[in-house]
Amino acid sequence: MTTMTSAKFERINRVADKRGIIAAAAMDQRGSLKKSIAQAKGVDQNAITDAMMEEFKSAVSRVLTPHASAILLDPQWGVPAMKARAKSAGLLVAYEESGYDVTGPGRIPFLLTDWNVAKIREIGADCIKILMYYTPFEKADVNRKKHDWTRMIGEECEREQMPFFLECVAYDENEQGEKSLAFAQKKPAAVEGYMREFSKPEYKVDVLKAEVPIDIAYVKGSKANKTGEVAYDREQAKDLFRNVAAVTKLPFIYLSAGVDDDVFRETLELAGEAGVNFAGVLCGRATWKEGVPVYGKQGLKALEDWLSDRGVKNIQALNAVLDHTAKPWWNAYGGKDKIKLA
């Protein structure tokens, strides 16, 4: 029997659908979104105004949230989008600053200035999300800083009774890039390492937002494999899904990591074949990124039209995959009846 406060239980349920599946859209991109819009418009990033960022996020929220269980937004440019979301959609809010400290090694994260969990709750958040770049192969002193930082946030979330969604993204500690065959071979151990570490009770994480442990572009015979290079065959990939999932007893959801929507769906199908007990997704760019050049070249109305057509079809196709692959978040605890509310 797992004990959870009724406040946290209810808040997690707000970002899940009636079946307990978290089918959430992500629109908390900030620096990367500004860069993409600038490229689409053919202007310098400094020319992208707050109003542009807000209207893009609001359009995504308004059009896509009727088809999502929740949306992830940021408090910097996402507040109007929070108000534009469907009444049926829950709200996760990012608490970390976009990017990381580039003045030193280890991709050290930091929190938004002038924000805290209580303040984020006051603007309507149901859950708190933190993104942190992490690899177990990094120097010990770097990872100690990240461990301490995560504990601090977990304690703050616990005080405020806000569910803590921790998103970890693996990286190459030698900064050699994450798209190579060599990193694809290393990725399962990296994902396993952070899922094992942050499942420890001391961090007070409620839901892990994790990467899939394989790179579908290096799975033998996958549609996404365009190069012929192979890190694992299909059965090996399914074993990796199962082995990595086995290291945590927390609910976890998969992030799309910016891949194309068809690639993400193919990856989730493989997770489903492996029988992995994942509780859904937080999917961002895979759903809406092709709308950025539409917005940049043709404006808001064209973006809304694209979202209403292609964007909705993308999210509906993703939901169709989740229908037969994802499991209720409470299954991580053996079922809803195994959770004792405090």
NUNU-515902 format. One record per residue: residue number from 1; residue in three letters; y, x, z of N, C-alpha, C in turn. Coordinates in steps of 0.02 Angstrom, whole numbers, plus 50000, padded with zeros to 5 digits. Layout:
NUNU-515902
num_residu_ny_nx_nz_cay_cax_caz_cy_cx_cz
NUM_ALA_Y_X_Z_Y_X_Z_Y_X_Z;
...
END
This chain:
NUNU-515902
num_residu_ny_nx_nz_cay_cax_caz_cy_cx_cz
1_MET_49940_50043_50000_50000_50000_50000_50062_50044_50000;
2_THR_50108_50032_49954_50171_50069_49949_50227_50028_49979;
3_THR_50268_50059_50020_50326_50024_50049_50388_50039_50009;
4_MET_50426_49986_49992_50488_49993_49955_50537_49941_49982;
5_THR_50600_49957_49986_50648_49907_50010_50655_49853_49957;
6_SER_50669_49793_49981_50676_49736_49935_50736_49748_49888;
7_ALA_50788_49783_49912_50846_49796_49870_50827_49839_49810;
8_LYS_50789_49892_49821_50769_49935_49766_50721_49898_49719;
9_PHE_50674_49861_49748_50626_49824_49708_50662_49776_49660;
10_GLU_50710_49739_49687_50746_49690_49647_50788_49724_49593;
11_ARG_50818_49781_49610_50860_49816_49562_50819_49845_49504;
12_ILE_50761_49873_49520_50719_49898_49465_50697_49840_49421;
13_ASN_50681_49784_49451_50661_49725_49412_50717_49701_49366;
14_ARG_50779_49712_49386_50835_49690_49344_50839_49728_49278;
15_VAL_50813_49790_49277_50816_49830_49215_50750_49825_49177;
16_ALA_50703_49785_49203_50639_49773_49169_50638_49702_49142;
17_ASP_50591_49689_49097_50584_49620_49074_50539_49581_49122;
18_LYS_50523_49520_49105_50484_49477_49151_50414_49504_49164;
19_ARG_50389_49545_49117_50322_49574_49125_50323_49637_49167;
20_GLY_50383_49662_49183_50388_49725_49220_50393_49786_49175;
21_ILE_50405_49775_49109_50413_49829_49061_50487_49846_49056;
22_ILE_50503_49910_49059_50573_49932_49050_50583_49948_48977;
23_ALA_50617_49903_48942_50630_49911_48870_50706_49918_48861;
24_ALA_50731_49975_48882_50804_49984_48888_50834_50024_48831;
25_ALA_50895_50007_48813_50934_50045_48764_50975_50096_48802;
26_ALA_50990_50152_48768_51031_50205_48799_51093_50216_48757;
27_MET_51151_50213_48790_51215_50224_48756_51261_50263_48802;
28_ASP_51233_50313_48837_51274_50353_48882_51294_50420_48851;
29_GLN_51279_50429_48786_51299_50490_48753_51375_50497_48753;
30_ARG_51398_50557_48765_51470_50568_48769_51491_50625_48723;
31_GLY_51480_50687_48743_51500_50743_48700_51467_50741_48632;
32_SER_51402_50727_48631_51365_50725_48567_51389_50667_48524;
33_LEU_51405_50610_48554_51429_50553_48516_51498_50568_48486;
34_LYS_51542_50597_48526_51608_50615_48501_51603_50663_48441;
35_LYS_51558_50711_48447_51548_50759_48393_51522_50725_48330;
36_SER_51474_50679_48339_51445_50644_48282_51495_50599_48247;
37_ILE_51536_50564_48286_51587_50521_48255_51639_50563_48218;
38_ALA_51658_50619_48248_51706_50664_48215_51678_50690_48148;
39_GLN_51615_50709_48148_51584_50732_48085_51583_50677_48033;
40_ALA_51568_50616_48055_51565_50560_48008_51633_50544_47979;
41_LYS_51686_50553_48019_51753_50540_47996_51785_50599_47961;
42_GLY_51753_50658_47968_51780_50718_47937_51843_50742_47972;
43_VAL_51844_50735_48040_51903_50756_48078_51881_50800_48136;
44_ASP_51929_50830_48170_51915_50869_48229_51897_50822_48287;
45_GLN_51856_50847_48333_51835_50806_48390_51894_50780_48430;
46_ASN_51948_50819_48433_52007_50798_48471_52039_50736_48442;
47_ALA_52022_50719_48380_52051_50660_48348_52013_50596_48367;
48_ILE_51957_50604_48401_51918_50545_48422_51946_50520_48488;
49_THR_51974_50461_48486_52010_50434_48544_51963_50398_48593;
50_ASP_51988_50386_48652_51951_50347_48702_51934_50278_48673;
51_ALA_51981_50249_48637_51971_50182_48609_51913_50181_48559;
52_MET_51907_50234_48519_51851_50238_48472_51784_50242_48508;
53_MET_51782_50284_48560_51720_50291_48598_51701_50224_48630;
54_GLU_51751_50190_48658_51738_50127_48692_51716_50073_48644;
55_GLU_51747_50069_48584_51727_50016_48538_51658_50028_48508;
56_PHE_51639_50091_48497_51572_50105_48472_51520_50084_48524;
57_LYS_51531_50105_48586_51483_50088_48639_51480_50012_48650;
58_SER_51537_49980_48647_51539_49907_48658_51502_49871_48603;
59_ALA_51509_49894_48541_51473_49863_48485_51398_49869_48494;
60_VAL_51374_49928_48512_51303_49938_48524_51279_49892_48580;
61_SER_51317_49890_48634_51297_49849_48691_51296_49775_48673;
62_ARG_51347_49751_48640_51353_49680_48623_51297_49657_48576;
63_VAL_51281_49698_48527_51233_49678_48475_51160_49689_48497;
64_LEU_51147_49743_48533_51078_49762_48547_51050_49735_48613;
65_THR_51093_49725_48663_51066_49706_48729_51032_49637_48731;
66_PRO_51047_49591_48685_51006_49529_48685_50932_49543_48671;
67_HIS_50917_49602_48646_50849_49620_48628_50820_49675_48674;
68_ALA_50857_49692_48727_50836_49745_48773_50833_49719_48844;
69_SER_50793_49751_48886_50790_49730_48956_50849_49757_48995;
70_ALA_50881_49810_48969_50937_49841_49004_50972_49889_48956;
71_ILE_51029_49915_48978_51063_49968_48940_51087_50021_48988;
72_LEU_51084_50082_48965_51110_50140_49003_51178_50158_48975;
73_LEU_51228_50160_49018_51297_50176_48998_51326_50227_49046;
74_ASP_51385_50252_49028_51420_50300_49070_51485_50268_49095;
75_PRO_51511_50292_49152_51573_50262_49178_51636_50289_49145;
76_GLN_51629_50338_49100_51689_50367_49069_51715_50324_49012;
77_TRP_51671_50307_48964_51691_50265_48907_51649_50201_48903;
78_GLY_51605_50191_48951_51558_50136_48945_51574_50073_48983;
79_VAL_51629_50072_49021_51643_50012_49062_51655_49950_49019;
80_PRO_51694_49953_48964_51700_49893_48922_51632_49871_48894;
81_ALA_51589_49919_48878_51522_49903_48852_51479_49869_48905;
82_MET_51490_49887_48969_51454_49854_49023_51471_49780_49024;
83_LYS_51534_49765_49013_51556_49695_49014_51534_49658_48951;
84_ALA_51520_49695_48897_51501_49663_48834_51426_49650_48829;
85_ARG_51387_49675_48877_51314_49668_48872_51291_49596_48884;
86_ALA_51232_49581_48858_51203_49514_48869_51190_49503_48943;
87_LYS_51197_49441_48965_51188_49424_49036_51116_49439_49059;
88_SER_51070_49438_49012_51000_49449_49029_50983_49523_49039;
89_ALA_51029_49568_49019_51014_49640_49020_51039_49673_49084;
90_GLY_50995_49713_49115_51015_49752_49173_51057_49811_49153;
91_LEU_51080_49848_49204_51126_49903_49191_51107_49966_49229;
92_LEU_51094_50020_49193_51087_50086_49222_51150_50125_49205;
93_VAL_51173_50166_49252_51234_50204_49241_51222_50278_49256;
94_ALA_51246_50319_49209_51239_50392_49216_51288_50418_49268;
95_TYR_51264_50464_49310_51304_50493_49364_51321_50566_49350;
96_GLU_51287_50596_49302_51300_50667_49287_51353_50675_49234;
97_GLU_51386_50732_49235_51433_50750_49183_51394_50765_49119;
98_SER_51424_50750_49062_51392_50765_48998_51384_50840_48989;
99_GLY_51325_50861_48967_51314_50933_48957_51294_50968_49021;
100_TYR_51312_51032_49025_51293_51073_49083_51340_51133_49086;
101_ASP_51336_51171_49139_51378_51229_49149_51360_51284_49099;
102_VAL_51406_51299_49054_51392_51350_49002_51418_51419_49022;
103_THR_51446_51424_49082_51474_51489_49104_51421_51534_49135;
104_GLY_51361_51507_49147_51308_51547_49176_51241_51527_49149;
105_PRO_51187_51559_49171_51120_51544_49146_51091_51481_49177;
106_GLY_51038_51455_49145_50997_51404_49176_51017_51332_49166;
107_ARG_51069_51319_49125_51090_51250_49111_51099_51210_49175;
108_ILE_51140_51234_49220_51153_51202_49284_51193_51137_49273;
109_PRO_51169_51080_49300_51204_51017_49291_51258_51007_49344;
110_PHE_51301_50959_49333_51350_50941_49384_51368_50868_49378;
111_LEU_51393_50840_49432_51407_50769_49435_51477_50753_49409;
112_LEU_51486_50690_49391_51551_50667_49368_51603_50674_49425;
113_THR_51661_50698_49408_51716_50704_49456_51741_50634_49473;
114_ASP_51756_50624_49537_51786_50562_49561_51739_50501_49559;
115_TRP_51674_50514_49553_51626_50460_49556_51574_50474_49609;
116_ASN_51545_50421_49637_51489_50427_49682_51445_50366_49673;
117_VAL_51387_50364_49706_51340_50309_49696_51370_50242_49717;
118_ALA_51406_50241_49772_51436_50178_49795_51486_50151_49744;
119_LYS_51526_50196_49716_51576_50174_49667_51542_50149_49603;
120_ILE_51487_50181_49583_51451_50159_49524_51418_50091_49537;
121_ARG_51394_50081_49596_51366_50015_49614_51419_49961_49609;
122_GLU_51480_49978_49629_51534_49929_49629_51554_49906_49559;
123_ILE_51541_49948_49507_51557_49926_49439_51498_49888_49407;
124_GLY_51447_49874_49448_51395_49830_49424_51328_49862_49409;
125_ALA_51320_49926_49425_51257_49960_49409_51199_49932_49450;
126_ASP_51141_49928_49418_51079_49911_49453_51041_49973_49474;
127_CYS_51048_50027_49435_51012_50089_49447_51056_50148_49427;
128_ILE_51041_50205_49458_51076_50268_49443_51030_50312_49400;
129_LYS_51059_50343_49349_51022_50390_49307_51054_50459_49311;
130_ILE_51011_50509_49317_51033_50579_49315_50993_50615_49261;
131_LEU_51027_50653_49219_50993_50696_49170_51000_50768_49193;
132_MET_50944_50804_49190_50944_50875_49209_50897_50913_49163;
133_TYR_50921_50968_49135_50878_51013_49096_50836_51053_49146;
134_TYR_50771_51054_49134_50727_51087_49182_50665_51114_49149;
135_THR_50647_51174_49168_50583_51203_49149_50554_51241_49209;
136_PRO_50490_51233_49222_50460_51270_49278_50457_51345_49265;
137_PHE_50473_51366_49203_50469_51437_49185_50536_51473_49195;
138_GLU_50586_51436_49219_50652_51466_49232_50649_51510_49294;
139_LYS_50700_51551_49303_50705_51594_49362_50705_51551_49425;
140_ALA_50673_51576_49478_50664_51538_49540_50731_51518_49571;
141_ASP_50780_51562_49569_50844_51546_49601_50881_51490_49564;
142_VAL_50873_51487_49498_50902_51433_49459_50870_51366_49478;
143_ASN_50804_51365_49480_50769_51303_49496_50780_51281_49568;
144_ARG_50790_51328_49613_50807_51309_49682_50872_51270_49685;
145_LYS_50921_51291_49646_50984_51255_49643_50973_51184_49618;
146_LYS_50931_51177_49567_50918_51111_49539_50878_51067_49588;
147_HIS_50833_51098_49625_50795_51060_49675_50843_51034_49729;
148_ASP_50887_51077_49753_50934_51057_49806_50980_51002_49781;
149_TRP_51003_51009_49719_51049_50960_49688_51015_50892_49683;
150_THR_50952_50892_49661_50915_50829_49654_50902_50796_49721;
151_ARG_50885_50836_49772_50876_50808_49840_50940_50774_49864;
152_MET_50996_50807_49853_51060_50779_49875_51073_50711_49843;
153_ILE_51059_50705_49778_51070_50641_49743_51020_50589_49767;
154_GLY_50958_50609_49777_50907_50563_49802_50926_50534_49870;
155_GLU_50953_50576_49913_50974_50553_49979_51033_50504_49974;
156_GLU_51080_50519_49928_51137_50474_49919_51114_50406_49892;
157_CYS_51069_50407_49843_51042_50345_49816_51005_50305_49870;
158_GLU_50968_50341_49912_50931_50308_49966_50979_50274_50015;
159_ARG_51034_50307_50032_51083_50278_50078_51112_50214_50049;
160_GLU_51124_50214_49984_51156_50157_49952_51105_50106_49925;
161_GLN_51041_50121_49934_50987_50077_49910_50991_50063_49835;
162_MET_51007_50118_49798_51009_50115_49725_50950_50152_49697;
163_PRO_50910_50121_49655_50853_50157_49625_50877_50218_49586;
164_PHE_50840_50273_49593_50857_50337_49564_50810_50351_49505;
165_PHE_50837_50349_49445_50801_50367_49384_50819_50439_49367;
166_LEU_50770_50483_49369_50781_50553_49353_50755_50569_49284;
167_GLU_50799_50591_49241_50781_50612_49173_50780_50688_49169;
168_CYS_50723_50716_49154_50718_50788_49144_50706_50802_49070;
169_VAL_50738_50855_49045_50729_50877_48976_50709_50950_48978;
170_ALA_50651_50965_48951_50627_51034_48950_50666_51075_48899;
171_TYR_50673_51139_48913_50708_51185_48867_50674_51253_48869;
172_ASP_50690_51293_48821_50662_51361_48819_50706_51406_48862;
173_GLU_50676_51434_48914_50715_51475_48962_50745_51537_48930;
174_ASN_50718_51556_48872_50745_51614_48835_50795_51593_48782;
175_GLU_50811_51528_48781_50859_51499_48734_50841_51514_48661;
176_GLN_50776_51507_48646_50752_51517_48578_50747_51452_48538;
177_GLY_50765_51397_48569_50763_51332_48535_50701_51292_48552;
178_GLU_50705_51227_48541_50652_51182_48560_50618_51147_48501;
179_LYS_50631_51169_48441_50602_51136_48382_50544_51175_48352;
180_SER_50527_51231_48381_50477_51275_48351_50406_51257_48370;
181_LEU_50358_51285_48332_50287_51278_48349_50273_51309_48417;
182_ALA_50304_51366_48431_50293_51400_48495_50314_51356_48553;
183_PHE_50370_51321_48547_50391_51277_48602_50347_51215_48606;
184_ALA_50325_51189_48549_50280_51132_48549_50216_51148_48588;
185_GLN_50193_51210_48583_50134_51230_48620_50147_51237_48695;
186_LYS_50209_51253_48711_50229_51263_48781_50252_51198_48815;
187_LYS_50271_51150_48776_50302_51089_48802_50259_51051_48851;
188_PRO_50193_51042_48839_50153_51004_48887_50156_51032_48958;
189_ALA_50153_51098_48964_50155_51129_49030_50224_51120_49062;
190_ALA_50277_51121_49021_50344_51112_49047_50354_51041_49073;
191_VAL_50332_50992_49035_50339_50922_49056_50295_50909_49118;
192_GLU_50235_50935_49117_50191_50928_49176_50224_50958_49238;
193_GLY_50256_51016_49229_50288_51049_49285_50342_51008_49318;
194_TYR_50387_50979_49277_50440_50941_49309_50417_50873_49334;
195_MET_50368_50842_49301_50342_50779_49327_50307_50789_49394;
196_ARG_50271_50844_49401_50237_50859_49464_50288_50874_49519;
197_GLU_50338_50915_49503_50387_50935_49553_50427_50875_49579;
198_PHE_50454_50835_49534_50500_50784_49556_50466_50718_49576;
199_SER_50400_50719_49576_50362_50664_49606_50355_50673_49681;
200_LYS_50374_50731_49706_50370_50744_49778_50418_50697_49815;
201_PRO_50396_50668_49872_50437_50620_49909_50506_50646_49930;
202_GLU_50512_50711_49938_50575_50739_49963_50634_50726_49916;
203_TYR_50620_50713_49852_50674_50701_49805_50696_50628_49801;
204_LYS_50655_50584_49828_50671_50512_49830_50684_50482_49761;
205_VAL_50649_50508_49711_50654_50480_49643_50612_50416_49641;
206_ASP_50639_50364_49610_50603_50301_49604_50568_50293_49537;
207_VAL_50600_50316_49483_50570_50312_49416_50586_50377_49380;
208_LEU_50535_50407_49350_50545_50466_49309_50558_50444_49237;
209_LYS_50611_50472_49208_50624_50463_49137_50604_50528_49103;
210_ALA_50546_50529_49072_50515_50591_49050_50510_50595_48974;
211_GLU_50505_50656_48950_50489_50666_48880_50414_50653_48868;
212_VAL_50396_50635_48808_50325_50637_48791_50304_50710_48794;
213_PRO_50242_50724_48816_50223_50794_48827_50204_50833_48765;
214_ILE_50205_50799_48708_50189_50833_48645_50245_50823_48595;
215_ASP_50245_50863_48542_50292_50854_48487_50252_50826_48429;
216_ILE_50263_50762_48412_50224_50728_48361_50229_50763_48294;
217_ALA_50283_50802_48283_50292_50838_48220_50241_50894_48212;
218_TYR_50206_50911_48266_50156_50964_48264_50085_50937_48279;
219_VAL_50076_50872_48274_50010_50842_48282_49976_50839_48213;
220_LYS_49917_50864_48209_49880_50865_48146_49870_50794_48119;
221_GLY_49891_50783_48057_49881_50719_48026_49933_50666_48042;
222_SER_49982_50681_48084_50033_50631_48100_50081_50622_48041;
223_LYS_50110_50564_48035_50160_50552_47982_50221_50596_47991;
224_ALA_50235_50613_48054_50294_50654_48070_50284_50728_48053;
225_ASN_50223_50748_48042_50209_50819_48027_50223_50831_47953;
226_LYS_50281_50861_47940_50302_50874_47871_50289_50946_47849;
227_THR_50272_50990_47896_50266_51061_47880_50194_51084_47874;
228_GLY_50148_51046_47903_50078_51068_47904_50061_51113_47962;
229_GLU_50112_51134_48000_50100_51175_48059_50071_51130_48114;
230_VAL_50021_51155_48151_49986_51114_48200_49984_51149_48268;
231_ALA_50005_51111_48319_49998_51135_48388_49938_51103_48422;
232_TYR_49920_51042_48400_49865_51006_48430_49841_50954_48380;
233_ASP_49775_50940_48382_49749_50884_48342_49759_50820_48381;
234_ARG_49740_50763_48352_49754_50699_48383_49720_50691_48450;
235_GLU_49658_50712_48455_49621_50706_48519_49650_50751_48572;
236_GLN_49669_50812_48553_49701_50857_48601_49767_50828_48626;
237_ALA_49805_50798_48580_49869_50768_48599_49859_50711_48649;
238_LYS_49808_50670_48637_49794_50615_48684_49772_50641_48752;
239_ASP_49733_50695_48752_49714_50726_48816_49775_50752_48853;
240_LEU_49822_50780_48816_49884_50805_48848_49924_50747_48878;
241_PHE_49930_50692_48842_49963_50633_48869_49931_50614_48936;
242_ARG_49865_50609_48937_49829_50587_48997_49836_50638_49054;
243_ASN_49828_50701_49038_49830_50753_49090_49898_50758_49123;
244_VAL_49951_50753_49083_50018_50758_49110_50035_50695_49151;
245_ALA_50015_50637_49127_50029_50575_49163_49994_50575_49231;
246_ALA_49938_50609_49236_49898_50608_49297_49931_50645_49355;
247_VAL_49983_50684_49342_50012_50724_49397_50063_50684_49438;
248_THR_50079_50623_49417_50127_50583_49455_50098_50516_49475;
249_LYS_50121_50491_49533_50105_50423_49554_50167_50379_49551;
250_LEU_50220_50406_49522_50281_50366_49513_50278_50328_49447;
251_PRO_50315_50272_49442_50324_50242_49377_50362_50290_49332;
252_PHE_50344_50293_49268_50383_50335_49222_50391_50300_49155;
253_ILE_50447_50316_49123_50462_50290_49057_50476_50349_49011;
254_TYR_50469_50337_48946_50480_50391_48898_50549_50386_48867;
255_LEU_50579_50444_48854_50643_50446_48819_50631_50465_48747;
256_SER_50677_50443_48703_50666_50454_48631_50689_50523_48608;
257_ALA_50732_50556_48647_50753_50625_48633_50784_50633_48564;
258_GLY_50814_50579_48538_50852_50584_48476_50811_50584_48412;
259_VAL_50745_50576_48416_50705_50575_48355_50717_50510_48317;
260_ASP_50696_50508_48254_50703_50448_48215_50660_50392_48245;
261_ASP_50680_50330_48232_50646_50273_48263_50573_50269_48243;
262_ASP_50556_50284_48180_50486_50280_48160_50444_50335_48192;
263_VAL_50475_50393_48204_50440_50448_48237_50427_50430_48310;
264_PHE_50475_50399_48343_50466_50379_48413_50411_50327_48419;
265_ARG_50411_50279_48373_50359_50227_48375_50290_50258_48364;
266_GLU_50284_50305_48318_50219_50338_48307_50196_50375_48370;
267_THR_50244_50405_48405_50227_50441_48466_50203_50393_48520;
268_LEU_50236_50336_48527_50216_50287_48578_50148_50256_48562;
269_GLU_50134_50247_48498_50068_50222_48479_50013_50271_48502;
270_LEU_50028_50336_48496_49980_50386_48519_49971_50383_48595;
271_ALA_50027_50373_48630_50023_50365_48703_49981_50304_48721;
272_GLY_49989_50251_48682_49950_50191_48693_49876_50203_48682;
273_GLU_49859_50239_48628_49789_50256_48615_49760_50297_48672;
274_ALA_49801_50339_48702_49778_50381_48758_49769_50340_48823;
275_GLY_49795_50279_48824_49789_50237_48883_49836_50257_48939;
276_VAL_49891_50289_48922_49938_50313_48972_49973_50254_49006;
277_ASN_49982_50258_49070_50012_50204_49110_50088_50212_49112;
278_PHE_50120_50215_49053_50193_50221_49053_50225_50152_49055;
279_ALA_50284_50149_49085_50314_50084_49101_50368_50062_49052;
280_GLY_50375_50096_48996_50424_50077_48947_50464_50136_48922;
281_VAL_50526_50122_48901_50567_50173_48869_50641_50164_48888;
282_LEU_50677_50218_48880_50749_50216_48874_50764_50249_48807;
283_CYS_50782_50208_48759_50788_50231_48689_50860_50226_48665;
284_GLY_50888_50282_48645_50957_50283_48623_50964_50295_48548;
285_ARG_50974_50358_48531_50991_50375_48462_50939_50351_48411;
286_ALA_50876_50348_48430_50825_50325_48383_50842_50256_48356;
287_THR_50876_50216_48396_50893_50147_48376_50958_50143_48337;
288_TRP_51009_50179_48359_51076_50166_48331_51109_50225_48294;
289_LYS_51078_50285_48292_51114_50344_48267_51134_50338_48194;
290_GLU_51095_50301_48154_51114_50293_48084_51175_50250_48075;
291_GLY_51196_50217_48129_51257_50178_48126_51320_50220_48134;
292_VAL_51312_50282_48157_51371_50325_48168_51408_50339_48102;
293_PRO_51374_50361_48049_51411_50372_47986_51440_50307_47958;
294_VAL_51408_50251_47970_51434_50187_47948_51501_50174_47982;
295_TYR_51502_50185_48048_51564_50176_48086_51617_50226_48064;
296_GLY_51597_50288_48056_51645_50340_48038_51679_50329_47972;
297_LYS_51642_50303_47924_51669_50295_47856_51697_50225_47842;
298_GLN_51669_50173_47877_51687_50105_47859_51717_50064_47917;
299_GLY_51711_50089_47978_51744_50055_48033_51699_50009_48074;
300_LEU_51731_49974_48121_51696_49934_48171_51656_49877_48141;
301_LYS_51685_49838_48096_51650_49780_48067_51587_49802_48031;
302_ALA_51591_49856_47994_51532_49881_47958_51478_49903_48008;
303_LEU_51499_49935_48064_51451_49954_48116_51417_49893_48145;
304_GLU_51456_49842_48161_51426_49781_48190_51377_49749_48141;
305_ASP_51394_49749_48077_51348_49722_48027_51284_49763_48023;
306_TRP_51291_49829_48025_51232_49873_48022_51189_49863_48084;
307_LEU_51220_49860_48143_51182_49849_48204_51146_49782_48203;
308_SER_51179_49730_48179_51150_49663_48177_51089_49661_48131;
309_ASP_51088_49704_48082_51032_49707_48036_50983_49762_48055;
310_ARG_51000_49824_48037_50953_49880_48046_50943_49896_48120;
311_GLY_50996_49895_48159_50990_49911_48230_50944_49863_48267;
312_VAL_50953_49798_48254_50910_49748_48286_50838_49755_48263;
313_LYS_50829_49768_48198_50760_49777_48172_50728_49838_48205;
314_ASN_50766_49892_48216_50739_49951_48250_50716_49935_48320;
315_ILE_50757_49899_48357_50739_49885_48427_50683_49834_48431;
316_GLN_50681_49787_48384_50626_49739_48383_50560_49773_48366;
317_ALA_50562_49821_48320_50502_49858_48302_50477_49899_48361;
318_LEU_50524_49928_48398_50506_49965_48458_50476_49919_48511;
319_ASN_50506_49861_48521_50480_49813_48569_50409_49791_48551;
320_ALA_50396_49784_48486_50329_49764_48464_50277_49817_48483;
321_VAL_50296_49880_48481_50251_49934_48502_50241_49931_48578;
322_LEU_50295_49921_48615_50290_49917_48687_50246_49860_48710;
323_ASP_50245_49806_48670_50205_49747_48688_50132_49765_48699;
324_HIS_50106_49814_48662_50035_49830_48669_50021_49901_48694;
325_THR_50074_49936_48714_50063_50004_48740_50088_50014_48811;
326_ALA_50146_49984_48829_50176_49995_48895_50143_49950_48948;
327_LYS_50148_49973_49011_50120_49936_49068_50177_49920_49117;
328_PRO_50170_49868_49157_50221_49852_49207_50235_49911_49254;
329_TRP_50297_49919_49273_50315_49977_49314_50278_49978_49380;
330_TRP_50263_49919_49406_50229_49916_49471_50155_49935_49466;
331_ASN_50128_49942_49406_50059_49965_49399_50049_50035_49425;
332_ALA_50103_50074_49428_50098_50142_49457_50076_50139_49529;
333_TYR_50088_50082_49562_50069_50074_49633_50007_50031_49640;
334_GLY_49973_50018_49585_49912_49979_49588_49922_49905_49577;
335_GLY_49985_49884_49564_50001_49814_49552_50056_49790_49597;
336_LYS_50086_49735_49578_50143_49707_49614_50124_49691_49686;
337_ASP_50062_49668_49696_50041_49648_49763_50027_49707_49809;
338_LYS_50030_49768_49781_50019_49828_49821_50084_49858_49848;
339_ILE_50139_49825_49833_50205_49848_49857_50226_49806_49916;
340_LYS_50234_49838_49973_50257_49805_50033_50333_49812_50038;
341_LEU_50368_49756_50040_50441_49757_50041_50467_49764_50113;
342_ALA_50511_49812_50122_50538_49825_50189_50607_49792_50196;
END
